Amino acid sequence: MKAYWIAHVDISDLEQYQQYTQRAPAAFKAYGGKFLARGGRSEALEGRSTPQRSVVIEFDSYEQALACYRSAEYQDACSHRQGVAKAEVIIVEGFEG
């Protein structure tokens, strides 16, 4: 069953954050991740205020999504995001009705 990585990110240093965005896609690709939304227009209708970036990535399974997040490749990318962005990352299993 598909799984989705949902991230909301607020960036304080865009130049340094680009070090993350240059590295992270290789990890997503290695684990079969497919971008469905990546920083386009968004508007918070309920709950927290609208983040600067919202990202949705589809994976073939919940396990692949978790493996990607926990991978050395992704954790290396994350090290370049620390201190320059606040991120909320949630992995949710899809629904087949």
CORUR-V706636 format. One record per residue. NEAR is the number of other ideal C-beta (glycine too) atoms within 12 Angstrom. Layout:
BEGIN
NEAR
NEAR
END
This chain:
BEGIN
17
24
31
29
40
28
38
26
28
21
24
16
18
18
14
18
28
17
22
32
29
16
24
37
21
19
30
31
19
19
31
21
35
23
22
21
19
23
21
14
11
21
11
13
8
7
10
13
13
18
23
25
28
29
32
29
34
29
33
20
21
23
18
30
35
21
25
36
30
17
23
17
22
33
19
18
28
28
18
22
31
18
16
23
32
20
30
19
28
20
28
20
21
20
10
7
4
END
